Amino acid sequence: MSGICSIHHPHLGPVEGCANCHATLGDLLGETTVAIMHAEAEAAGLFTCDCGFEYYKTVDACPLCEKERKIILP
């Protein structure tokens, strides 16, 4: 992740001296929380969308093209 700044990203890129441009999820949520969220995402497994983007099954739609993931129940 390259920062959370909504003023400078993605239009201008990171701006020197802007704390938000250089912040990470760990800065906001804490490294422990981020590690837990990452472990949950890995446990859920990966899905490859028809558009070719690969993402974790923790969301119901592709973050790139927004196509809903078809969930097949046993």
CHARMM internal coordinates of N, CA and C (Angstrom, degrees):
IC EDIT
DIST 1 N 1 CA 1.4503
DIST 1 CA 1 C 1.5231
ANGL 1 N 1 CA 1 C 108.10
DIST 1 C 2 N 1.2889
ANGL 1 CA 1 C 2 N 116.22
DIHE 1 N 1 CA 1 C 2 N 135.98
DIST 2 N 2 CA 1.4523
ANGL 1 C 2 N 2 CA 119.28
DIHE 1 CA 1 C 2 N 2 CA -174.12
DIST 2 CA 2 C 1.5198
ANGL 2 N 2 CA 2 C 113.34
DIHE 1 C 2 N 2 CA 2 C -105.94
DIST 2 C 3 N 1.3024
ANGL 2 CA 2 C 3 N 117.99
DIHE 2 N 2 CA 2 C 3 N 21.46
DIST 3 N 3 CA 1.4573
ANGL 2 C 3 N 3 CA 120.46
DIHE 2 CA 2 C 3 N 3 CA 176.80
DIST 3 CA 3 C 1.5053
ANGL 3 N 3 CA 3 C 112.69
DIHE 2 C 3 N 3 CA 3 C 124.16
DIST 3 C 4 N 1.3224
ANGL 3 CA 3 C 4 N 115.66
DIHE 3 N 3 CA 3 C 4 N 163.87
DIST 4 N 4 CA 1.4557
ANGL 3 C 4 N 4 CA 121.48
DIHE 3 CA 3 C 4 N 4 CA -174.71
DIST 4 CA 4 C 1.5110
ANGL 4 N 4 CA 4 C 112.80
DIHE 3 C 4 N 4 CA 4 C -116.42
DIST 4 C 5 N 1.3179
ANGL 4 CA 4 C 5 N 117.71
DIHE 4 N 4 CA 4 C 5 N 8.32
DIST 5 N 5 CA 1.4583
ANGL 4 C 5 N 5 CA 121.18
DIHE 4 CA 4 C 5 N 5 CA -173.26
DIST 5 CA 5 C 1.5228
ANGL 5 N 5 CA 5 C 111.08
DIHE 4 C 5 N 5 CA 5 C -72.39
DIST 5 C 6 N 1.3219
ANGL 5 CA 5 C 6 N 116.33
DIHE 5 N 5 CA 5 C 6 N 119.87
DIST 6 N 6 CA 1.4690
ANGL 5 C 6 N 6 CA 120.29
DIHE 5 CA 5 C 6 N 6 CA 179.25
DIST 6 CA 6 C 1.5227
ANGL 6 N 6 CA 6 C 112.15
DIHE 5 C 6 N 6 CA 6 C -85.25
DIST 6 C 7 N 1.2991
ANGL 6 CA 6 C 7 N 117.35
DIHE 6 N 6 CA 6 C 7 N -10.99
DIST 7 N 7 CA 1.4679
ANGL 6 C 7 N 7 CA 120.72
DIHE 6 CA 6 C 7 N 7 CA 178.24
DIST 7 CA 7 C 1.5223
ANGL 7 N 7 CA 7 C 110.32
DIHE 6 C 7 N 7 CA 7 C -82.96
DIST 7 C 8 N 1.3251
ANGL 7 CA 7 C 8 N 116.92
DIHE 7 N 7 CA 7 C 8 N -43.92
DIST 8 N 8 CA 1.4502
ANGL 7 C 8 N 8 CA 121.08
DIHE 7 CA 7 C 8 N 8 CA -173.47
DIST 8 CA 8 C 1.5194
ANGL 8 N 8 CA 8 C 114.89
DIHE 7 C 8 N 8 CA 8 C -100.39
DIST 8 C 9 N 1.3186
ANGL 8 CA 8 C 9 N 119.11
DIHE 8 N 8 CA 8 C 9 N -24.86
DIST 9 N 9 CA 1.4628
ANGL 8 C 9 N 9 CA 121.78
DIHE 8 CA 8 C 9 N 9 CA -179.07
DIST 9 CA 9 C 1.5011
ANGL 9 N 9 CA 9 C 110.03
DIHE 8 C 9 N 9 CA 9 C -98.24
DIST 9 C 10 N 1.2861
ANGL 9 CA 9 C 10 N 123.36
DIHE 9 N 9 CA 9 C 10 N 146.10
DIST 10 N 10 CA 1.4626
ANGL 9 C 10 N 10 CA 125.78
DIHE 9 CA 9 C 10 N 10 CA -9.60
DIST 10 CA 10 C 1.5214
ANGL 10 N 10 CA 10 C 112.00
DIHE 9 C 10 N 10 CA 10 C -90.16
DIST 10 C 11 N 1.3062
ANGL 10 CA 10 C 11 N 118.85
DIHE 10 N 10 CA 10 C 11 N 1.56
DIST 11 N 11 CA 1.4609
ANGL 10 C 11 N 11 CA 122.50
DIHE 10 CA 10 C 11 N 11 CA -170.04
DIST 11 CA 11 C 1.5210
ANGL 11 N 11 CA 11 C 114.08
DIHE 10 C 11 N 11 CA 11 C -65.47
DIST 11 C 12 N 1.3231
ANGL 11 CA 11 C 12 N 117.76
DIHE 11 N 11 CA 11 C 12 N -46.55
DIST 12 N 12 CA 1.4520
ANGL 11 C 12 N 12 CA 120.61
DIHE 11 CA 11 C 12 N 12 CA -174.95
DIST 12 CA 12 C 1.5161
ANGL 12 N 12 CA 12 C 113.18
DIHE 11 C 12 N 12 CA 12 C -105.22
DIST 12 C 13 N 1.3236
ANGL 12 CA 12 C 13 N 116.72
DIHE 12 N 12 CA 12 C 13 N -13.46
DIST 13 N 13 CA 1.4512
ANGL 12 C 13 N 13 CA 119.31
DIHE 12 CA 12 C 13 N 13 CA -173.15
DIST 13 CA 13 C 1.5073
ANGL 13 N 13 CA 13 C 109.47
DIHE 12 C 13 N 13 CA 13 C 81.13
DIST 13 C 14 N 1.3397
ANGL 13 CA 13 C 14 N 117.23
DIHE 13 N 13 CA 13 C 14 N 176.45
DIST 14 N 14 CA 1.4622
ANGL 13 C 14 N 14 CA 119.98
DIHE 13 CA 13 C 14 N 14 CA -177.78
DIST 14 CA 14 C 1.5217
ANGL 14 N 14 CA 14 C 111.84
DIHE 13 C 14 N 14 CA 14 C -63.09
DIST 14 C 15 N 1.3194
ANGL 14 CA 14 C 15 N 115.23
DIHE 14 N 14 CA 14 C 15 N 136.82
DIST 15 N 15 CA 1.4568
ANGL 14 C 15 N 15 CA 121.62
DIHE 14 CA 14 C 15 N 15 CA 179.65
DIST 15 CA 15 C 1.5221
ANGL 15 N 15 CA 15 C 108.36
DIHE 14 C 15 N 15 CA 15 C -105.03
DIST 15 C 16 N 1.3279
ANGL 15 CA 15 C 16 N 116.13
DIHE 15 N 15 CA 15 C 16 N 128.12
DIST 16 N 16 CA 1.4634
ANGL 15 C 16 N 16 CA 121.26
DIHE 15 CA 15 C 16 N 16 CA 179.93
DIST 16 CA 16 C 1.5282
ANGL 16 N 16 CA 16 C 109.60
DIHE 15 C 16 N 16 CA 16 C -59.33
DIST 16 C 17 N 1.3221
ANGL 16 CA 16 C 17 N 116.40
DIHE 16 N 16 CA 16 C 17 N 132.47
DIST 17 N 17 CA 1.4556
ANGL 16 C 17 N 17 CA 121.21
DIHE 16 CA 16 C 17 N 17 CA 179.11
DIST 17 CA 17 C 1.5201
ANGL 17 N 17 CA 17 C 114.06
DIHE 16 C 17 N 17 CA 17 C 92.32
DIST 17 C 18 N 1.3218
ANGL 17 CA 17 C 18 N 118.53
DIHE 17 N 17 CA 17 C 18 N -11.21
DIST 18 N 18 CA 1.4689
ANGL 17 C 18 N 18 CA 121.43
DIHE 17 CA 17 C 18 N 18 CA 178.48
DIST 18 CA 18 C 1.5328
ANGL 18 N 18 CA 18 C 108.32
DIHE 17 C 18 N 18 CA 18 C -89.98
DIST 18 C 19 N 1.3318
ANGL 18 CA 18 C 19 N 116.21
DIHE 18 N 18 CA 18 C 19 N 113.90
DIST 19 N 19 CA 1.4653
ANGL 18 C 19 N 19 CA 120.55
DIHE 18 CA 18 C 19 N 19 CA -177.96
DIST 19 CA 19 C 1.5238
ANGL 19 N 19 CA 19 C 111.43
DIHE 18 C 19 N 19 CA 19 C -62.41
DIST 19 C 20 N 1.3217
ANGL 19 CA 19 C 20 N 117.94
DIHE 19 N 19 CA 19 C 20 N -37.79
DIST 20 N 20 CA 1.4645
ANGL 19 C 20 N 20 CA 120.45
DIHE 19 CA 19 C 20 N 20 CA -178.88
DIST 20 CA 20 C 1.5252
ANGL 20 N 20 CA 20 C 112.24
DIHE 19 C 20 N 20 CA 20 C -68.63
DIST 20 C 21 N 1.3239
ANGL 20 CA 20 C 21 N 118.21
DIHE 20 N 20 CA 20 C 21 N -32.51
DIST 21 N 21 CA 1.4657
ANGL 20 C 21 N 21 CA 120.86
DIHE 20 CA 20 C 21 N 21 CA 177.96
DIST 21 CA 21 C 1.5257
ANGL 21 N 21 CA 21 C 111.22
DIHE 20 C 21 N 21 CA 21 C -62.44
DIST 21 C 22 N 1.3078
ANGL 21 CA 21 C 22 N 116.87
DIHE 21 N 21 CA 21 C 22 N -27.61
DIST 22 N 22 CA 1.4578
ANGL 21 C 22 N 22 CA 120.81
DIHE 21 CA 21 C 22 N 22 CA -175.50
DIST 22 CA 22 C 1.5283
ANGL 22 N 22 CA 22 C 112.41
DIHE 21 C 22 N 22 CA 22 C -109.93
DIST 22 C 23 N 1.3257
ANGL 22 CA 22 C 23 N 117.64
DIHE 22 N 22 CA 22 C 23 N 7.79
DIST 23 N 23 CA 1.4647
ANGL 22 C 23 N 23 CA 122.12
DIHE 22 CA 22 C 23 N 23 CA 179.54
DIST 23 CA 23 C 1.5210
ANGL 23 N 23 CA 23 C 110.59
DIHE 22 C 23 N 23 CA 23 C -79.11
DIST 23 C 24 N 1.3010
ANGL 23 CA 23 C 24 N 115.98
DIHE 23 N 23 CA 23 C 24 N 157.22
DIST 24 N 24 CA 1.4572
ANGL 23 C 24 N 24 CA 122.72
DIHE 23 CA 23 C 24 N 24 CA 177.48
DIST 24 CA 24 C 1.5244
ANGL 24 N 24 CA 24 C 109.20
DIHE 23 C 24 N 24 CA 24 C -123.61
DIST 24 C 25 N 1.3318
ANGL 24 CA 24 C 25 N 116.44
DIHE 24 N 24 CA 24 C 25 N 172.29
DIST 25 N 25 CA 1.4656
ANGL 24 C 25 N 25 CA 120.03
DIHE 24 CA 24 C 25 N 25 CA 174.48
DIST 25 CA 25 C 1.5232
ANGL 25 N 25 CA 25 C 110.95
DIHE 24 C 25 N 25 CA 25 C -60.03
DIST 25 C 26 N 1.3177
ANGL 25 CA 25 C 26 N 116.60
DIHE 25 N 25 CA 25 C 26 N -36.37
DIST 26 N 26 CA 1.4558
ANGL 25 C 26 N 26 CA 120.81
DIHE 25 CA 25 C 26 N 26 CA 178.20
DIST 26 CA 26 C 1.5131
ANGL 26 N 26 CA 26 C 112.50
DIHE 25 C 26 N 26 CA 26 C -61.50
DIST 26 C 27 N 1.3320
ANGL 26 CA 26 C 27 N 116.08
DIHE 26 N 26 CA 26 C 27 N -35.46
DIST 27 N 27 CA 1.4646
ANGL 26 C 27 N 27 CA 119.59
DIHE 26 CA 26 C 27 N 27 CA 176.92
DIST 27 CA 27 C 1.5225
ANGL 27 N 27 CA 27 C 111.05
DIHE 26 C 27 N 27 CA 27 C -65.21
DIST 27 C 28 N 1.3156
ANGL 27 CA 27 C 28 N 116.63
DIHE 27 N 27 CA 27 C 28 N -35.76
DIST 28 N 28 CA 1.4657
ANGL 27 C 28 N 28 CA 121.18
DIHE 27 CA 27 C 28 N 28 CA -178.03
DIST 28 CA 28 C 1.5235
ANGL 28 N 28 CA 28 C 113.20
DIHE 27 C 28 N 28 CA 28 C -82.48
DIST 28 C 29 N 1.3261
ANGL 28 CA 28 C 29 N 116.22
DIHE 28 N 28 CA 28 C 29 N -48.31
DIST 29 N 29 CA 1.4605
ANGL 28 C 29 N 29 CA 121.21
DIHE 28 CA 28 C 29 N 29 CA -171.38
DIST 29 CA 29 C 1.5168
ANGL 29 N 29 CA 29 C 114.03
DIHE 28 C 29 N 29 CA 29 C -101.31
DIST 29 C 30 N 1.3003
ANGL 29 CA 29 C 30 N 116.98
DIHE 29 N 29 CA 29 C 30 N -14.80
DIST 30 N 30 CA 1.4670
ANGL 29 C 30 N 30 CA 121.24
DIHE 29 CA 29 C 30 N 30 CA -174.62
DIST 30 CA 30 C 1.5241
ANGL 30 N 30 CA 30 C 109.57
DIHE 29 C 30 N 30 CA 30 C 94.89
DIST 30 C 31 N 1.3213
ANGL 30 CA 30 C 31 N 115.26
DIHE 30 N 30 CA 30 C 31 N 142.29
DIST 31 N 31 CA 1.4641
ANGL 30 C 31 N 31 CA 120.27
DIHE 30 CA 30 C 31 N 31 CA -176.41
DIST 31 CA 31 C 1.5267
ANGL 31 N 31 CA 31 C 112.49
DIHE 30 C 31 N 31 CA 31 C -63.33
DIST 31 C 32 N 1.3349
ANGL 31 CA 31 C 32 N 117.64
DIHE 31 N 31 CA 31 C 32 N -34.11
DIST 32 N 32 CA 1.4688
ANGL 31 C 32 N 32 CA 120.70
DIHE 31 CA 31 C 32 N 32 CA 179.91
DIST 32 CA 32 C 1.5221
ANGL 32 N 32 CA 32 C 110.68
DIHE 31 C 32 N 32 CA 32 C -65.02
DIST 32 C 33 N 1.3148
ANGL 32 CA 32 C 33 N 117.20
DIHE 32 N 32 CA 32 C 33 N -45.22
DIST 33 N 33 CA 1.4622
ANGL 32 C 33 N 33 CA 121.45
DIHE 32 CA 32 C 33 N 33 CA 179.04
DIST 33 CA 33 C 1.5264
ANGL 33 N 33 CA 33 C 110.75
DIHE 32 C 33 N 33 CA 33 C -62.10
DIST 33 C 34 N 1.3179
ANGL 33 CA 33 C 34 N 116.85
DIHE 33 N 33 CA 33 C 34 N -42.81
DIST 34 N 34 CA 1.4600
ANGL 33 C 34 N 34 CA 120.81
DIHE 33 CA 33 C 34 N 34 CA 179.30
DIST 34 CA 34 C 1.5259
ANGL 34 N 34 CA 34 C 110.24
DIHE 33 C 34 N 34 CA 34 C -63.86
DIST 34 C 35 N 1.3258
ANGL 34 CA 34 C 35 N 117.83
DIHE 34 N 34 CA 34 C 35 N -40.58
DIST 35 N 35 CA 1.4671
ANGL 34 C 35 N 35 CA 121.42
DIHE 34 CA 34 C 35 N 35 CA 178.65
DIST 35 CA 35 C 1.5298
ANGL 35 N 35 CA 35 C 110.86
DIHE 34 C 35 N 35 CA 35 C -63.53
DIST 35 C 36 N 1.3239
ANGL 35 CA 35 C 36 N 117.08
DIHE 35 N 35 CA 35 C 36 N -40.41
DIST 36 N 36 CA 1.4731
ANGL 35 C 36 N 36 CA 120.95
DIHE 35 CA 35 C 36 N 36 CA 178.35
DIST 36 CA 36 C 1.5281
ANGL 36 N 36 CA 36 C 109.97
DIHE 35 C 36 N 36 CA 36 C -65.26
DIST 36 C 37 N 1.3329
ANGL 36 CA 36 C 37 N 117.05
DIHE 36 N 36 CA 36 C 37 N -45.31
DIST 37 N 37 CA 1.4670
ANGL 36 C 37 N 37 CA 120.76
DIHE 36 CA 36 C 37 N 37 CA 179.81
DIST 37 CA 37 C 1.5308
ANGL 37 N 37 CA 37 C 110.87
DIHE 36 C 37 N 37 CA 37 C -62.52
DIST 37 C 38 N 1.3251
ANGL 37 CA 37 C 38 N 116.67
DIHE 37 N 37 CA 37 C 38 N -39.01
DIST 38 N 38 CA 1.4611
ANGL 37 C 38 N 38 CA 120.53
DIHE 37 CA 37 C 38 N 38 CA 179.52
DIST 38 CA 38 C 1.5331
ANGL 38 N 38 CA 38 C 110.56
DIHE 37 C 38 N 38 CA 38 C -66.20
DIST 38 C 39 N 1.3271
ANGL 38 CA 38 C 39 N 116.94
DIHE 38 N 38 CA 38 C 39 N -41.66
DIST 39 N 39 CA 1.4646
ANGL 38 C 39 N 39 CA 121.09
DIHE 38 CA 38 C 39 N 39 CA 178.32
DIST 39 CA 39 C 1.5291
ANGL 39 N 39 CA 39 C 111.08
DIHE 38 C 39 N 39 CA 39 C -63.29
DIST 39 C 40 N 1.3359
ANGL 39 CA 39 C 40 N 117.00
DIHE 39 N 39 CA 39 C 40 N -40.10
DIST 40 N 40 CA 1.4699
ANGL 39 C 40 N 40 CA 120.77
DIHE 39 CA 39 C 40 N 40 CA 177.83
DIST 40 CA 40 C 1.5278
ANGL 40 N 40 CA 40 C 110.94
DIHE 39 C 40 N 40 CA 40 C -64.29
DIST 40 C 41 N 1.3220
ANGL 40 CA 40 C 41 N 116.49
DIHE 40 N 40 CA 40 C 41 N -40.29
DIST 41 N 41 CA 1.4646
ANGL 40 C 41 N 41 CA 120.42
DIHE 40 CA 40 C 41 N 41 CA 179.41
DIST 41 CA 41 C 1.5256
ANGL 41 N 41 CA 41 C 110.55
DIHE 40 C 41 N 41 CA 41 C -65.12
DIST 41 C 42 N 1.3267
ANGL 41 CA 41 C 42 N 117.33
DIHE 41 N 41 CA 41 C 42 N -44.51
DIST 42 N 42 CA 1.4572
ANGL 41 C 42 N 42 CA 120.45
DIHE 41 CA 41 C 42 N 42 CA 178.72
DIST 42 CA 42 C 1.5210
ANGL 42 N 42 CA 42 C 111.22
DIHE 41 C 42 N 42 CA 42 C -63.05
DIST 42 C 43 N 1.3367
ANGL 42 CA 42 C 43 N 117.24
DIHE 42 N 42 CA 42 C 43 N -38.67
DIST 43 N 43 CA 1.4659
ANGL 42 C 43 N 43 CA 121.29
DIHE 42 CA 42 C 43 N 43 CA 179.22
DIST 43 CA 43 C 1.5312
ANGL 43 N 43 CA 43 C 111.20
DIHE 42 C 43 N 43 CA 43 C -65.47
DIST 43 C 44 N 1.3320
ANGL 43 CA 43 C 44 N 117.13
DIHE 43 N 43 CA 43 C 44 N -32.86
DIST 44 N 44 CA 1.4651
ANGL 43 C 44 N 44 CA 120.90
DIHE 43 CA 43 C 44 N 44 CA 179.51
DIST 44 CA 44 C 1.5246
ANGL 44 N 44 CA 44 C 111.63
DIHE 43 C 44 N 44 CA 44 C -68.75
DIST 44 C 45 N 1.3176
ANGL 44 CA 44 C 45 N 116.58
DIHE 44 N 44 CA 44 C 45 N -29.83
DIST 45 N 45 CA 1.4582
ANGL 44 C 45 N 45 CA 120.85
DIHE 44 CA 44 C 45 N 45 CA 178.82
DIST 45 CA 45 C 1.5185
ANGL 45 N 45 CA 45 C 112.39
DIHE 44 C 45 N 45 CA 45 C 95.07
DIST 45 C 46 N 1.3185
ANGL 45 CA 45 C 46 N 114.67
DIHE 45 N 45 CA 45 C 46 N 168.73
DIST 46 N 46 CA 1.4571
ANGL 45 C 46 N 46 CA 121.86
DIHE 45 CA 45 C 46 N 46 CA -177.75
DIST 46 CA 46 C 1.5187
ANGL 46 N 46 CA 46 C 111.77
DIHE 45 C 46 N 46 CA 46 C -99.77
DIST 46 C 47 N 1.3074
ANGL 46 CA 46 C 47 N 115.68
DIHE 46 N 46 CA 46 C 47 N 154.52
DIST 47 N 47 CA 1.4573
ANGL 46 C 47 N 47 CA 123.51
DIHE 46 CA 46 C 47 N 47 CA 176.34
DIST 47 CA 47 C 1.5245
ANGL 47 N 47 CA 47 C 107.71
DIHE 46 C 47 N 47 CA 47 C -135.34
DIST 47 C 48 N 1.3281
ANGL 47 CA 47 C 48 N 116.82
DIHE 47 N 47 CA 47 C 48 N 137.74
DIST 48 N 48 CA 1.4600
ANGL 47 C 48 N 48 CA 120.59
DIHE 47 CA 47 C 48 N 48 CA 175.96
DIST 48 CA 48 C 1.5173
ANGL 48 N 48 CA 48 C 108.65
DIHE 47 C 48 N 48 CA 48 C -106.58
DIST 48 C 49 N 1.3173
ANGL 48 CA 48 C 49 N 115.71
DIHE 48 N 48 CA 48 C 49 N 119.44
DIST 49 N 49 CA 1.4608
ANGL 48 C 49 N 49 CA 123.08
DIHE 48 CA 48 C 49 N 49 CA -179.46
DIST 49 CA 49 C 1.5346
ANGL 49 N 49 CA 49 C 109.84
DIHE 48 C 49 N 49 CA 49 C -72.96
DIST 49 C 50 N 1.3146
ANGL 49 CA 49 C 50 N 116.01
DIHE 49 N 49 CA 49 C 50 N 162.47
DIST 50 N 50 CA 1.4631
ANGL 49 C 50 N 50 CA 121.29
DIHE 49 CA 49 C 50 N 50 CA 175.34
DIST 50 CA 50 C 1.5292
ANGL 50 N 50 CA 50 C 111.95
DIHE 49 C 50 N 50 CA 50 C -59.26
DIST 50 C 51 N 1.3434
ANGL 50 CA 50 C 51 N 116.49
DIHE 50 N 50 CA 50 C 51 N -26.97
DIST 51 N 51 CA 1.4665
ANGL 50 C 51 N 51 CA 120.33
DIHE 50 CA 50 C 51 N 51 CA 179.85
DIST 51 CA 51 C 1.5297
ANGL 51 N 51 CA 51 C 111.70
DIHE 50 C 51 N 51 CA 51 C -78.31
DIST 51 C 52 N 1.3430
ANGL 51 CA 51 C 52 N 116.66
DIHE 51 N 51 CA 51 C 52 N -7.52
DIST 52 N 52 CA 1.4511
ANGL 51 C 52 N 52 CA 121.31
DIHE 51 CA 51 C 52 N 52 CA 178.17
DIST 52 CA 52 C 1.5170
ANGL 52 N 52 CA 52 C 114.79
DIHE 51 C 52 N 52 CA 52 C 98.94
DIST 52 C 53 N 1.3273
ANGL 52 CA 52 C 53 N 117.31
DIHE 52 N 52 CA 52 C 53 N -8.48
DIST 53 N 53 CA 1.4685
ANGL 52 C 53 N 53 CA 121.07
DIHE 52 CA 52 C 53 N 53 CA -179.59
DIST 53 CA 53 C 1.5198
ANGL 53 N 53 CA 53 C 109.34
DIHE 52 C 53 N 53 CA 53 C -77.72
DIST 53 C 54 N 1.3157
ANGL 53 CA 53 C 54 N 117.00
DIHE 53 N 53 CA 53 C 54 N 134.77
DIST 54 N 54 CA 1.4519
ANGL 53 C 54 N 54 CA 122.59
DIHE 53 CA 53 C 54 N 54 CA 179.31
DIST 54 CA 54 C 1.5249
ANGL 54 N 54 CA 54 C 109.05
DIHE 53 C 54 N 54 CA 54 C -104.87
DIST 54 C 55 N 1.3360
ANGL 54 CA 54 C 55 N 116.30
DIHE 54 N 54 CA 54 C 55 N 130.13
DIST 55 N 55 CA 1.4653
ANGL 54 C 55 N 55 CA 120.51
DIHE 54 CA 54 C 55 N 55 CA -178.66
DIST 55 CA 55 C 1.5184
ANGL 55 N 55 CA 55 C 110.42
DIHE 54 C 55 N 55 CA 55 C -146.16
DIST 55 C 56 N 1.3286
ANGL 55 CA 55 C 56 N 114.87
DIHE 55 N 55 CA 55 C 56 N 164.43
DIST 56 N 56 CA 1.4620
ANGL 55 C 56 N 56 CA 119.82
DIHE 55 CA 55 C 56 N 56 CA 179.86
DIST 56 CA 56 C 1.5206
ANGL 56 N 56 CA 56 C 110.46
DIHE 55 C 56 N 56 CA 56 C -76.21
DIST 56 C 57 N 1.3248
ANGL 56 CA 56 C 57 N 116.26
DIHE 56 N 56 CA 56 C 57 N 148.92
DIST 57 N 57 CA 1.4669
ANGL 56 C 57 N 57 CA 122.34
DIHE 56 CA 56 C 57 N 57 CA -177.64
DIST 57 CA 57 C 1.5308
ANGL 57 N 57 CA 57 C 112.92
DIHE 56 C 57 N 57 CA 57 C -76.95
DIST 57 C 58 N 1.3004
ANGL 57 CA 57 C 58 N 118.18
DIHE 57 N 57 CA 57 C 58 N 20.19
DIST 58 N 58 CA 1.4603
ANGL 57 C 58 N 58 CA 121.40
DIHE 57 CA 57 C 58 N 58 CA 177.57
DIST 58 CA 58 C 1.5196
ANGL 58 N 58 CA 58 C 111.77
DIHE 57 C 58 N 58 CA 58 C -83.52
DIST 58 C 59 N 1.3309
ANGL 58 CA 58 C 59 N 117.20
DIHE 58 N 58 CA 58 C 59 N -5.39
DIST 59 N 59 CA 1.4617
ANGL 58 C 59 N 59 CA 122.26
DIHE 58 CA 58 C 59 N 59 CA 175.97
DIST 59 CA 59 C 1.5212
ANGL 59 N 59 CA 59 C 108.76
DIHE 58 C 59 N 59 CA 59 C -124.04
DIST 59 C 60 N 1.3224
ANGL 59 CA 59 C 60 N 116.93
DIHE 59 N 59 CA 59 C 60 N 156.70
DIST 60 N 60 CA 1.4622
ANGL 59 C 60 N 60 CA 121.51
DIHE 59 CA 59 C 60 N 60 CA -175.51
DIST 60 CA 60 C 1.5187
ANGL 60 N 60 CA 60 C 114.38
DIHE 59 C 60 N 60 CA 60 C -94.29
DIST 60 C 61 N 1.3359
ANGL 60 CA 60 C 61 N 117.38
DIHE 60 N 60 CA 60 C 61 N -4.55
DIST 61 N 61 CA 1.4608
ANGL 60 C 61 N 61 CA 120.74
DIHE 60 CA 60 C 61 N 61 CA -179.62
DIST 61 CA 61 C 1.5213
ANGL 61 N 61 CA 61 C 109.47
DIHE 60 C 61 N 61 CA 61 C -141.41
DIST 61 C 62 N 1.3071
ANGL 61 CA 61 C 62 N 115.31
DIHE 61 N 61 CA 61 C 62 N 155.33
DIST 62 N 62 CA 1.4604
ANGL 61 C 62 N 62 CA 121.30
DIHE 61 CA 61 C 62 N 62 CA -179.92
DIST 62 CA 62 C 1.5312
ANGL 62 N 62 CA 62 C 110.23
DIHE 61 C 62 N 62 CA 62 C -65.91
DIST 62 C 63 N 1.3307
ANGL 62 CA 62 C 63 N 118.05
DIHE 62 N 62 CA 62 C 63 N 126.78
DIST 63 N 63 CA 1.4559
ANGL 62 C 63 N 63 CA 120.34
DIHE 62 CA 62 C 63 N 63 CA 178.14
DIST 63 CA 63 C 1.5316
ANGL 63 N 63 CA 63 C 113.19
DIHE 62 C 63 N 63 CA 63 C -65.82
DIST 63 C 64 N 1.3401
ANGL 63 CA 63 C 64 N 117.27
DIHE 63 N 63 CA 63 C 64 N -19.31
DIST 64 N 64 CA 1.4601
ANGL 63 C 64 N 64 CA 120.14
DIHE 63 CA 63 C 64 N 64 CA -178.17
DIST 64 CA 64 C 1.5246
ANGL 64 N 64 CA 64 C 112.03
DIHE 63 C 64 N 64 CA 64 C -88.79
DIST 64 C 65 N 1.3357
ANGL 64 CA 64 C 65 N 117.02
DIHE 64 N 64 CA 64 C 65 N -52.94
DIST 65 N 65 CA 1.4739
ANGL 64 C 65 N 65 CA 119.71
DIHE 64 CA 64 C 65 N 65 CA -175.00
DIST 65 CA 65 C 1.5259
ANGL 65 N 65 CA 65 C 113.22
DIHE 64 C 65 N 65 CA 65 C -108.59
DIST 65 C 66 N 1.3249
ANGL 65 CA 65 C 66 N 117.18
DIHE 65 N 65 CA 65 C 66 N -5.95
DIST 66 N 66 CA 1.4647
ANGL 65 C 66 N 66 CA 124.17
DIHE 65 CA 65 C 66 N 66 CA 178.00
DIST 66 CA 66 C 1.5258
ANGL 66 N 66 CA 66 C 114.66
DIHE 65 C 66 N 66 CA 66 C 69.30
DIST 66 C 67 N 1.3288
ANGL 66 CA 66 C 67 N 117.45
DIHE 66 N 66 CA 66 C 67 N 12.58
DIST 67 N 67 CA 1.4626
ANGL 66 C 67 N 67 CA 120.27
DIHE 66 CA 66 C 67 N 67 CA 176.56
DIST 67 CA 67 C 1.5233
ANGL 67 N 67 CA 67 C 108.63
DIHE 66 C 67 N 67 CA 67 C -71.05
DIST 67 C 68 N 1.3369
ANGL 67 CA 67 C 68 N 116.40
DIHE 67 N 67 CA 67 C 68 N 132.30
DIST 68 N 68 CA 1.4476
ANGL 67 C 68 N 68 CA 120.70
DIHE 67 CA 67 C 68 N 68 CA -179.32
DIST 68 CA 68 C 1.5222
ANGL 68 N 68 CA 68 C 110.57
DIHE 67 C 68 N 68 CA 68 C -68.59
DIST 68 C 69 N 1.3328
ANGL 68 CA 68 C 69 N 114.95
DIHE 68 N 68 CA 68 C 69 N 139.57
DIST 69 N 69 CA 1.4575
ANGL 68 C 69 N 69 CA 121.21
DIHE 68 CA 68 C 69 N 69 CA 177.72
DIST 69 CA 69 C 1.5135
ANGL 69 N 69 CA 69 C 108.27
DIHE 68 C 69 N 69 CA 69 C -81.67
DIST 69 C 70 N 1.3174
ANGL 69 CA 69 C 70 N 116.45
DIHE 69 N 69 CA 69 C 70 N 128.84
DIST 70 N 70 CA 1.4613
ANGL 69 C 70 N 70 CA 120.28
DIHE 69 CA 69 C 70 N 70 CA 177.63
DIST 70 CA 70 C 1.5280
ANGL 70 N 70 CA 70 C 108.98
DIHE 69 C 70 N 70 CA 70 C -76.56
DIST 70 C 71 N 1.3050
ANGL 70 CA 70 C 71 N 115.32
DIHE 70 N 70 CA 70 C 71 N 122.13
DIST 71 N 71 CA 1.4611
ANGL 70 C 71 N 71 CA 121.33
DIHE 70 CA 70 C 71 N 71 CA -179.35
DIST 71 CA 71 C 1.5219
ANGL 71 N 71 CA 71 C 107.13
DIHE 70 C 71 N 71 CA 71 C -100.64
DIST 71 C 72 N 1.3218
ANGL 71 CA 71 C 72 N 115.25
DIHE 71 N 71 CA 71 C 72 N 118.47
DIST 72 N 72 CA 1.4709
ANGL 71 C 72 N 72 CA 121.51
DIHE 71 CA 71 C 72 N 72 CA -179.17
DIST 72 CA 72 C 1.5161
ANGL 72 N 72 CA 72 C 108.28
DIHE 71 C 72 N 72 CA 72 C -101.97
DIST 72 C 73 N 1.3110
ANGL 72 CA 72 C 73 N 116.31
DIHE 72 N 72 CA 72 C 73 N 117.02
DIST 73 N 73 CA 1.4626
ANGL 72 C 73 N 73 CA 121.31
DIHE 72 CA 72 C 73 N 73 CA 179.26
DIST 73 CA 73 C 1.5122
ANGL 73 N 73 CA 73 C 109.02
DIHE 72 C 73 N 73 CA 73 C -89.97
DIST 73 C 74 N 1.3466
ANGL 73 CA 73 C 74 N 116.17
DIHE 73 N 73 CA 73 C 74 N 143.11
DIST 74 N 74 CA 1.4897
ANGL 73 C 74 N 74 CA 119.47
DIHE 73 CA 73 C 74 N 74 CA -179.98
DIST 74 CA 74 C 1.4922
ANGL 74 N 74 CA 74 C 112.55
DIHE 73 C 74 N 74 CA 74 C -67.98
END
COOR INIT
IC SEED 1 N 1 CA 1 C
IC BUILD
